[in-house]
Amino acid sequence: MSFTLGSDLSTGQLESRTSTPIADRWYSEKRLGGLSRFAFAITVLNVLGHAFLGFEQSWITPFVSVLTAYGVELVGETIEARVNRRSPRYAGSPVDLVKFLLPAHISGLATAMLLYAAENVSAIAFAAATAMASKYVFRMAVSSGRPGQPTLRHFLNPSNFGITVTLLLFPTVGIAPPYQFTENTSGIFDWILPLIVICTGSYLNIKATGRIPLIVAWVSAFAAQAILRSILHGTPAMAGLLPMTGFAFILFTFYMITDPATSPSRTKGQIGFAVAVASFYAVFMEMHVVFGMFYALTIVTAARGALISLISARQRSLLISTRGKLSPDMTPAE
C-alpha cells in the first residue's frame, strides 16, 4: 500500500513546492539526535532490565528481535534502492550503517521488551519483522523530490503496529507484566526509575520531537475518559486511573505515541491525535477488550494516513480539473 501525497502530516494541507515540509525539516535537523538518544536509552533500559530489574523474557529474546529488525530493514532498503536506481542509505562508511539501523534497533528492543511470549521467541521475531516491514508497505508521500519520485514516509508506528498484529494473531502472547520493571527494586528506587524515564522522555520530546503538547493532551484525555467511565458505571475512578501508574503507560506516553514520523507536528493536530487515541481506548474498555492502548494507536495512525490520502487525492483532482479548463492557447499564468 502506497499513498502519493504532498501534504503536511499535521493538518493534511498541501505544502508549497518551494517550501521545506515540516516532516523533512524534522528529519534533517533533529532525527539523528533524537534517534541516537532514544536508542541509547532503550538499550540501557534493556540491559538493566535483564541484569537487575527483573525482566521476564529470556536473554535471547532481545537479540532475536533486534537481529530480525536489522535484517528486514536492510532487505527492505536494498529492494527499494534497486527499484529507484539509487545507492542504499546504509552504503558508505560503518557510521552510515549504524545511523541507518537506529530505527530498527529501537523497534527491535521495544517489541522484545513490551511483549511476553514465554518460550515462543518466534512470535517476538514475527513482531519485529512486522514492525519493520510496515515501514515499506504502509507509506505516503510527504513532499516532492525528484520528478516522479516523491519523498515517502511510513504512517503507522512500526513498534506499535508489530505489537498489535502479534497480539491479534498469537493468543498466547501478551504484554509484559508491569512488575518486571521494578521486580527487584524496593523503597525509593521504585520511584527513582520511573522518574528517570519521565525526565529523559521529557527532555527528548522537548529537544528533539516537539511533542510535549501531545503528551499533555494524551495524559489529560486518558484521565478524563477514566473519570467519565467511572461516573457512567458508578465504579471507583481510581480503577480507571490506575494504568497511568504503570511503567508500560509511561513508556507508551513518552516513547511510542510521540513518534514524530507518525504523529502530527502542529499543536492542534497533536491535541486531536491524543484525544482520538484516548477515545478509542475508552471504546475498547467499554467492549472489554484488553491491550486497548496499542489497538487505539494503530487505528488512529491508520485513519490519519487515510485522511491525508483522501485530502491529497481531492487536491490533485481539483488541480487536474483546473488545468483541463485552460484553453490550449493559455498558460497557467494566464
Phi, psi and chi 1 to 4 in degrees:
 res  aa     phi    psi   chi1   chi2   chi3   chi4
   1 MET       -  129.2  180.0 -178.1  -66.8      -
   2 SER  -143.7  132.6 -177.9      -      -      -
   3 PHE  -115.1  129.6  -62.7   94.2      -      -
   4 THR   -96.3  102.5  -55.5      -      -      -
   5 LEU  -123.8  160.1  -49.9  175.8      -      -
   6 GLY  -134.7   51.6      -      -      -      -
   7 SER  -126.6  159.7   51.4      -      -      -
   8 ASP   -71.2  130.1 -177.2  -36.9      -      -
   9 LEU   -65.5  -20.9  -70.6  178.9      -      -
  10 SER   -87.6  -30.0   63.9      -      -      -
  11 THR  -128.0  -13.8   61.9      -      -      -
  12 GLY    83.3    6.6      -      -      -      -
  13 GLN   -82.3  141.3  -64.3  175.0  -17.3      -
  14 LEU   -67.9  137.5  -67.7 -178.8      -      -
  15 GLU   -83.1  150.3  -68.5  -79.7   -7.9      -
  16 SER   -68.7  142.9  168.1      -      -      -
  17 ARG   -68.2  -15.2  -68.0 -174.7  179.2  -85.6
  18 THR   -98.7   -4.9   59.8      -      -      -
  19 SER  -100.3  162.6   65.1      -      -      -
  20 THR   -94.5  121.1  -57.1      -      -      -
  21 PRO   -60.3  151.3  -21.3   31.5      -      -
  22 ILE   -57.1  -44.0  -70.0  175.1      -      -
  23 ALA   -60.7  -41.0      -      -      -      -
  24 ASP   -65.6  -39.4  -76.2  -11.7      -      -
  25 ARG   -62.0  -43.3  -69.8 -157.6  -60.9  -89.6
  26 TRP   -63.7  -44.9  179.6   82.3      -      -
  27 TYR   -60.7  -41.0  -95.5   62.7      -      -
  28 SER   -79.7  -33.6   60.9      -      -      -
  29 GLU   -94.3  -39.4  -64.0  173.2    4.8      -
  30 LYS  -125.2  -10.0  -62.2 -177.1  177.9 -179.9
  31 ARG   -60.1  -50.4 -179.3  173.8 -172.7  -96.5
  32 LEU   -63.0  -42.9 -178.1   58.9      -      -
  33 GLY   -62.6  -43.5      -      -      -      -
  34 GLY   -66.0  -43.6      -      -      -      -
  35 LEU   -64.4  -43.1  -74.6  175.1      -      -
  36 SER   -64.6  -41.4   59.0      -      -      -
  37 ARG   -65.5  -43.5  -67.3 -173.7 -175.7   96.9
  38 PHE   -65.3  -42.9 -170.3    9.9      -      -
  39 ALA   -61.2  -41.4      -      -      -      -
  40 PHE   -64.5  -45.4  176.2   76.9      -      -
  41 ALA   -64.0  -44.6      -      -      -      -
  42 ILE   -73.0  -27.3 -162.2  170.8      -      -
  43 THR   -68.3  -46.5  -60.1      -      -      -
  44 VAL   -60.8  -42.2  170.9      -      -      -
  45 LEU   -63.3  -40.0 -179.4   57.5      -      -
  46 ASN   -67.5  -41.0  -89.1  -94.2      -      -
  47 VAL   -64.0  -48.3  171.1      -      -      -
  48 LEU   -63.7  -37.5  -68.1  177.2      -      -
  49 GLY   -62.6  -44.8      -      -      -      -
  50 HIS   -78.0  -29.5  -75.6  -80.8      -      -
  51 ALA   -86.3  -35.9      -      -      -      -
  52 PHE  -130.8  -41.3  -54.9  106.6      -      -
  53 LEU   -73.2  -34.8  -59.8  179.7      -      -
  54 GLY   117.0   30.6      -      -      -      -
  55 PHE   -56.5  135.5  -81.6   18.0      -      -
  56 GLU   -82.3  -21.3  -65.5  -70.2  -17.4      -
  57 GLN   -70.6  157.0  -58.7   91.3  -18.5      -
  58 SER   -72.0  161.5   63.1      -      -      -
  59 TRP   -62.4  -30.7  -92.2   95.2      -      -
  60 ILE   -71.9  -21.6 -163.8   64.5      -      -
  61 THR   -58.1  -52.4  -60.4      -      -      -
  62 PRO   -63.3  -33.6   20.0  -31.3      -      -
  63 PHE   -67.0  -43.8  -69.8  100.3      -      -
  64 VAL   -62.9  -44.0  169.9      -      -      -
  65 SER   -64.2  -46.5 -175.6      -      -      -
  66 VAL   -66.7  -44.2  168.3      -      -      -
  67 LEU   -64.3  -37.3  -69.4  176.4      -      -
  68 THR   -64.1  -44.3  -59.6      -      -      -
  69 ALA   -62.0  -42.4      -      -      -      -
  70 TYR   -57.3  -49.6  -74.4  170.7      -      -
  71 GLY   -60.8  -46.9      -      -      -      -
  72 VAL   -64.8  -40.9  174.7      -      -      -
  73 GLU   -63.1  -43.0 -176.3   82.5  -57.9      -
  74 LEU   -67.0  -41.9  -70.0  170.4      -      -
  75 VAL   -64.7  -45.8  169.5      -      -      -
  76 GLY   -60.6  -44.5      -      -      -      -
  77 GLU   -67.6  -37.9  173.2   61.3   17.8      -
  78 THR   -62.7  -45.2  -59.5      -      -      -
  79 ILE   -64.1  -45.6  -65.5  174.2      -      -
  80 GLU   -63.6  -39.8 -175.5  178.9   84.8      -
  81 ALA   -63.7  -40.5      -      -      -      -
  82 ARG   -68.1  -40.0  -70.7 -175.6  178.6 -179.9
  83 VAL   -63.0  -41.1  169.9      -      -      -
  84 ASN   -90.3    1.7  -66.1  -36.2      -      -
  85 ARG    55.4   53.7  -62.9 -179.8 -179.5  180.0
  86 ARG  -137.9  170.5   60.7  169.4  175.1   79.2
  87 SER   -78.4  142.3  -61.9      -      -      -
  88 PRO   -61.2  148.3  -20.8   32.4      -      -
  89 ARG   -67.7  -20.0  -73.0 -179.7  -67.3  160.0
  90 TYR   -86.7   -7.6   57.7   77.9      -      -
  91 ALA   -72.2  150.8      -      -      -      -
  92 GLY   120.8 -124.2      -      -      -      -
  93 SER   -91.1  164.4   66.7      -      -      -
  94 PRO   -57.3  -30.0  -26.8   35.3      -      -
  95 VAL   -64.4  -39.9  175.2      -      -      -
  96 ASP   -61.6  -39.3  -67.0  -36.4      -      -
  97 LEU   -64.7  -43.4  177.6   61.4      -      -
  98 VAL   -62.4  -45.2  171.4      -      -      -
  99 LYS   -60.2  -42.6  -69.0  178.6 -179.5  178.5
 100 PHE   -65.5  -35.2  173.3   76.1      -      -
 101 LEU   -87.1   -1.0  -70.3  176.9      -      -
 102 LEU   -58.3  -47.4  -76.6  176.0      -      -
 103 PRO   -60.5  -40.0  -23.7   35.4      -      -
 104 ALA   -65.7  -37.5      -      -      -      -
 105 HIS   -61.5  -44.8 -176.2   82.1      -      -
 106 ILE   -65.3  -47.8  -66.9  169.9      -      -
 107 SER   -64.3  -39.8  -66.4      -      -      -
 108 GLY   -62.4  -45.8      -      -      -      -
 109 LEU   -70.0  -35.2  -72.0  179.8      -      -
 110 ALA   -65.1  -46.7      -      -      -      -
 111 THR   -65.9  -38.8   53.2      -      -      -
 112 ALA   -66.5  -34.1      -      -      -      -
 113 MET   -79.8  -36.2  177.7  176.5   62.8      -
 114 LEU   -92.2  -17.9  -66.6  175.7      -      -
 115 LEU  -101.1  148.4  -73.4  174.9      -      -
 116 TYR  -127.9  119.0  179.8   73.3      -      -
 117 ALA  -124.8   17.2      -      -      -      -
 118 ALA    56.5 -120.6      -      -      -      -
 119 GLU   -91.8   -0.8  -62.2  178.4   -3.7      -
 120 ASN   -84.3   74.1 -171.3    5.8      -      -
 121 VAL   -66.8  -26.6 -178.6      -      -      -
 122 SER   -61.8  -30.7   60.8      -      -      -
 123 ALA   -67.1  -36.8      -      -      -      -
 124 ILE   -68.5  -40.3  -54.3  -60.1      -      -
 125 ALA   -62.0  -39.6      -      -      -      -
 126 PHE   -61.9  -42.5  172.7   82.6      -      -
 127 ALA   -62.2  -44.2      -      -      -      -
 128 ALA   -65.0  -42.2      -      -      -      -
 129 ALA   -64.7  -42.3      -      -      -      -
 130 THR   -63.8  -40.6  -57.9      -      -      -
 131 ALA   -59.0  -49.1      -      -      -      -
 132 MET   -74.7  -34.5  -57.8  -41.8  -60.8      -
 133 ALA   -65.8  -31.3      -      -      -      -
 134 SER   -61.8  -26.5   69.6      -      -      -
 135 LYS   -66.9  -24.9  -65.4  176.7   60.4  177.2
 136 TYR  -102.7   -9.9  -64.7   91.3      -      -
 137 VAL  -101.4  -48.0  176.9      -      -      -
 138 PHE  -102.4   97.3  -57.4  101.8      -      -
 139 ARG  -138.0  163.1  -44.4  174.5   86.1  179.6
 140 MET  -148.4  153.7   56.6 -172.1  176.5      -
 141 ALA   -86.5  128.5      -      -      -      -
 142 VAL  -106.8  -10.0  -63.8      -      -      -
 143 SER  -162.5  166.9   64.6      -      -      -
 144 SER   -93.7  123.6  -62.2      -      -      -
 145 GLY   -98.7 -128.5      -      -      -      -
 146 ARG   -67.6  157.3  -69.3  179.4  -63.8  174.9
 147 PRO   -51.4  125.2  -26.9   34.7      -      -
 148 GLY    79.3    0.1      -      -      -      -
 149 GLN  -130.6   80.6  -66.7 -173.1    0.2      -
 150 PRO   -68.8  156.5   26.8  -35.3      -      -
 151 THR   -77.3  123.5  -58.8      -      -      -
 152 LEU  -101.8  142.7  -59.9  176.4      -      -
 153 ARG  -134.2  147.0  -62.4  -91.0 -167.3  -91.6
 154 HIS   -77.9  151.2   57.8  -81.0      -      -
 155 PHE  -116.1   -4.0   59.2   85.6      -      -
 156 LEU  -100.8  137.1  -67.9  177.2      -      -
 157 ASN   -65.2  114.6 -175.5  -61.8      -      -
 158 PRO   -57.2  -53.3  -24.9   35.4      -      -
 159 SER   -60.8  -45.7  -58.6      -      -      -
 160 ASN   -64.0  -40.3 -175.9   77.3      -      -
 161 PHE   -67.0  -42.2 -177.5   71.9      -      -
 162 GLY   -61.1  -41.7      -      -      -      -
 163 ILE   -64.7  -44.0  -69.6  172.1      -      -
 164 THR   -61.0  -49.8  -64.1      -      -      -
 165 VAL   -63.0  -40.2  174.3      -      -      -
 166 THR   -65.9  -41.7  -57.0      -      -      -
 167 LEU   -63.3  -34.4  -69.1  172.7      -      -
 168 LEU   -75.7  -34.5  -69.5  173.1      -      -
 169 LEU   -94.2  -20.8  -63.7 -177.9      -      -
 170 PHE  -118.3   96.4  -66.9   82.7      -      -
 171 PRO   -60.6  -25.5  -21.2   32.9      -      -
 172 THR   -87.0   -2.1   57.9      -      -      -
 173 VAL   -99.4  136.9  176.5      -      -      -
 174 GLY  -137.4 -177.8      -      -      -      -
 175 ILE   -77.5  142.6  -64.4  -61.6      -      -
 176 ALA   -56.9  140.5      -      -      -      -
 177 PRO   -61.4  137.3   21.5  -32.5      -      -
 178 PRO   -59.6  -30.9  -22.3   33.1      -      -
 179 TYR   -68.1  -15.2   63.5   77.8      -      -
 180 GLN   -65.7  -21.6   74.2  170.2   13.6      -
 181 PHE   -77.2  -21.5  -66.0   95.2      -      -
 182 THR  -135.9   27.2   54.4      -      -      -
 183 GLU   -63.0  -37.9 -176.8  176.1    5.7      -
 184 ASN  -104.8   15.7  -65.8  -31.2      -      -
 185 THR  -110.8  166.0   62.4      -      -      -
 186 SER  -157.3  165.9   60.6      -      -      -
 187 GLY    63.3 -133.9      -      -      -      -
 188 ILE   -67.4  -23.6 -167.7  173.4      -      -
 189 PHE   -67.5  -24.4  -70.3  101.7      -      -
 190 ASP   -66.0  -20.3  -71.2  -19.4      -      -
 191 TRP   -98.6  -34.3  -68.4   88.2      -      -
 192 ILE   -65.8  -44.8  -69.5  177.8      -      -
 193 LEU   -61.7  -49.9 -175.4   58.8      -      -
 194 PRO   -60.2  -36.5  -24.0   34.9      -      -
 195 LEU   -64.3  -38.1  -74.5  175.3      -      -
 196 ILE   -63.3  -43.7  -68.4  175.6      -      -
 197 VAL   -64.9  -41.6  174.4      -      -      -
 198 ILE   -65.0  -43.5  -68.8  173.4      -      -
 199 CYS   -66.8  -45.3  -69.1      -      -      -
 200 THR   -66.5  -38.1   55.3      -      -      -
 201 GLY   -65.7  -39.6      -      -      -      -
 202 SER   -64.9  -43.7  -61.3      -      -      -
 203 TYR   -61.3  -45.0  175.6   81.9      -      -
 204 LEU   -61.6  -42.4  176.7   65.0      -      -
 205 ASN   -76.7  -22.6  -76.7  -74.4      -      -
 206 ILE   -78.0  -47.0  -69.3  172.7      -      -
 207 LYS   -83.2  -35.7  -66.9  -66.8 -175.4 -179.6
 208 ALA  -110.4  -36.3      -      -      -      -
 209 THR  -110.8  -25.6   70.1      -      -      -
 210 GLY    66.9   33.4      -      -      -      -
 211 ARG  -107.9   21.5  -65.1  -55.9 -170.6  -88.3
 212 ILE   -60.8  -42.7  -68.4  -60.8      -      -
 213 PRO   -57.3  -36.9  -26.6   36.2      -      -
 214 LEU   -65.1  -42.7 -165.6  156.6      -      -
 215 ILE   -62.7  -47.9  -67.7  173.9      -      -
 216 VAL   -62.1  -43.7  173.7      -      -      -
 217 ALA   -66.0  -39.9      -      -      -      -
 218 TRP   -64.7  -48.3  157.8 -113.9      -      -
 219 VAL   -62.7  -42.0  172.7      -      -      -
 220 SER   -66.4  -44.3  -59.2      -      -      -
 221 ALA   -67.0  -37.6      -      -      -      -
 222 PHE   -63.1  -45.2 -170.5   93.8      -      -
 223 ALA   -63.5  -39.8      -      -      -      -
 224 ALA   -64.3  -43.8      -      -      -      -
 225 GLN   -68.5  -32.0   63.3   81.7   29.6      -
 226 ALA   -66.0  -43.7      -      -      -      -
 227 ILE   -67.5  -40.9  -65.0  172.5      -      -
 228 LEU   -62.7  -42.2  178.7   60.1      -      -
 229 ARG   -66.9  -34.2  -72.3 -169.6  -66.0  109.0
 230 SER   -67.8  -35.8   71.2      -      -      -
 231 ILE   -68.7  -43.7  -65.3  174.0      -      -
 232 LEU   -66.1  -36.6  -67.5  176.3      -      -
 233 HIS  -104.4   -3.5  -60.3  -65.4      -      -
 234 GLY    66.7   33.1      -      -      -      -
 235 THR  -107.0  160.8   55.7      -      -      -
 236 PRO   -61.9  133.1  -22.3   33.4      -      -
 237 ALA   -63.5  -29.7      -      -      -      -
 238 MET   -60.7  -31.6 -172.7   58.5   64.7      -
 239 ALA   -63.3  -39.6      -      -      -      -
 240 GLY   -77.3  -27.0      -      -      -      -
 241 LEU   -86.4  -17.4  -64.1  172.3      -      -
 242 LEU   -56.9  -38.9 -163.4   59.8      -      -
 243 PRO   -56.8  -24.1  -27.2   36.0      -      -
 244 MET   -68.0  -16.9  -60.6  176.2   69.1      -
 245 THR   -88.2   -7.2   64.8      -      -      -
 246 GLY   -80.3  153.1      -      -      -      -
 247 PHE   -66.5  -34.8 -145.9   97.3      -      -
 248 ALA   -62.7  -39.3      -      -      -      -
 249 PHE   -64.2  -40.5 -177.7   87.3      -      -
 250 ILE   -63.1  -45.5  -64.6  174.2      -      -
 251 LEU   -64.3  -41.6  -67.6  173.7      -      -
 252 PHE   -61.7  -40.9 -177.7   88.7      -      -
 253 THR   -69.4  -44.5  -61.7      -      -      -
 254 PHE   -95.4  -18.2  -72.0   93.6      -      -
 255 TYR  -127.6   -9.9  -64.8  100.1      -      -
 256 MET  -116.1  -56.5 -174.5  166.3  -72.1      -
 257 ILE   -66.1  -20.3 -166.1  174.7      -      -
 258 THR   -91.0   10.1   55.1      -      -      -
 259 ASP   -52.8  114.8  176.8   22.5      -      -
 260 PRO   -62.7  -31.7  -20.4   32.8      -      -
 261 ALA   -72.0  -19.8      -      -      -      -
 262 THR  -125.9   16.5   58.9      -      -      -
 263 SER  -132.8  157.2   62.1      -      -      -
 264 PRO   -63.6  155.1  -20.3   32.8      -      -
 265 SER   -99.8  -27.8   56.7      -      -      -
 266 ARG   -85.3  152.2  -62.9 -176.7  179.7  178.0
 267 THR   -58.5  -47.7  -59.3      -      -      -
 268 LYS   -61.1  -40.5  -70.8 -177.0  178.6  179.3
 269 GLY   -65.0  -39.4      -      -      -      -
 270 GLN   -63.6  -41.8  -68.8 -177.3   37.8      -
 271 ILE   -63.8  -47.0  -65.5  173.5      -      -
 272 GLY   -61.9  -40.0      -      -      -      -
 273 PHE   -61.0  -47.4 -175.3   85.5      -      -
 274 ALA   -64.4  -43.6      -      -      -      -
 275 VAL   -63.7  -38.1  171.7      -      -      -
 276 ALA   -64.1  -43.5      -      -      -      -
 277 VAL   -62.9  -44.7  175.1      -      -      -
 278 ALA   -63.2  -37.6      -      -      -      -
 279 SER   -65.7  -44.4  -60.9      -      -      -
 280 PHE   -66.9  -34.6  -86.4  103.7      -      -
 281 TYR   -60.7  -43.5  170.9   81.3      -      -
 282 ALA   -61.7  -39.5      -      -      -      -
 283 VAL   -62.2  -44.6  171.2      -      -      -
 284 PHE   -64.1  -36.8  -77.5  121.0      -      -
 285 MET   -65.0  -39.7  -70.8  -61.0  -65.2      -
 286 GLU   -64.9  -29.1  -70.2  -62.0  -57.2      -
 287 MET   -89.0    1.6  -62.6  170.5   61.0      -
 288 HIS    60.9   40.5  -56.0  -74.5      -      -
 289 VAL  -102.3  125.6  175.3      -      -      -
 290 VAL   -81.3  167.6  -65.9      -      -      -
 291 PHE    61.7   31.6  -45.7  132.1      -      -
 292 GLY   -61.4  -31.8      -      -      -      -
 293 MET   -61.5  -43.8  -79.6 -167.4  -62.0      -
 294 PHE   -70.1  -41.8  -59.3   97.5      -      -
 295 TYR   -64.3  -40.7  -62.0  156.2      -      -
 296 ALA   -63.6  -43.2      -      -      -      -
 297 LEU   -65.7  -38.1 -178.0   57.2      -      -
 298 THR   -62.7  -44.6  -62.7      -      -      -
 299 ILE   -63.5  -44.4  -69.9  174.2      -      -
 300 VAL   -67.8  -43.4  173.0      -      -      -
 301 THR   -65.6  -37.5   50.4      -      -      -
 302 ALA   -67.3  -42.0      -      -      -      -
 303 ALA   -65.1  -38.2      -      -      -      -
 304 ARG   -63.8  -43.2  175.7  171.8  166.8  -92.3
 305 GLY   -63.2  -40.5      -      -      -      -
 306 ALA   -66.4  -39.0      -      -      -      -
 307 LEU   -64.9  -45.2  177.6   61.1      -      -
 308 ILE   -62.5  -36.8  -65.2  176.3      -      -
 309 SER   -62.6  -44.6  177.5      -      -      -
 310 LEU   -64.8  -42.4  -69.2  174.1      -      -
 311 ILE   -62.5  -44.5  -66.6  174.0      -      -
 312 SER   -65.0  -40.5 -179.2      -      -      -
 313 ALA   -62.6  -39.8      -      -      -      -
 314 ARG   -65.5  -42.7  177.1  175.3  174.4   79.2
 315 GLN   -62.5  -42.1  -66.4  -74.0   -8.9      -
 316 ARG   -65.9  -37.9  -69.6 -163.0  -56.3  -88.0
 317 SER   -63.6  -43.1  176.7      -      -      -
 318 LEU   -64.6  -38.7  -68.3  173.7      -      -
 319 LEU   -64.9  -43.5 -179.7   60.7      -      -
 320 ILE   -64.3  -41.3  -66.0  172.6      -      -
 321 SER   -62.9  -41.5  176.0      -      -      -
 322 THR   -64.6  -42.5  -58.6      -      -      -
 323 ARG   -64.7  -35.0  -72.8  176.5  176.2  176.0
 324 GLY   -68.2  -22.5      -      -      -      -
 325 LYS   -81.9  -12.8  -66.8  178.5 -179.2  179.1
 326 LEU   -73.8  139.9  -63.5  175.4      -      -
 327 SER   -75.1  156.5   66.5      -      -      -
 328 PRO   -58.5  -27.2  -23.8   34.1      -      -
 329 ASP   -86.5   -2.9  -61.7  -31.3      -      -
 330 MET  -103.3  149.6  -64.2  176.3   61.7      -
 331 THR  -104.9  159.1   64.4      -      -      -
 332 PRO   -54.4  -29.4  -28.2   35.8      -      -
 333 ALA   -72.4  -20.3      -      -      -      -
 334 GLU   -85.3      -  -62.6  174.1  -37.1      -
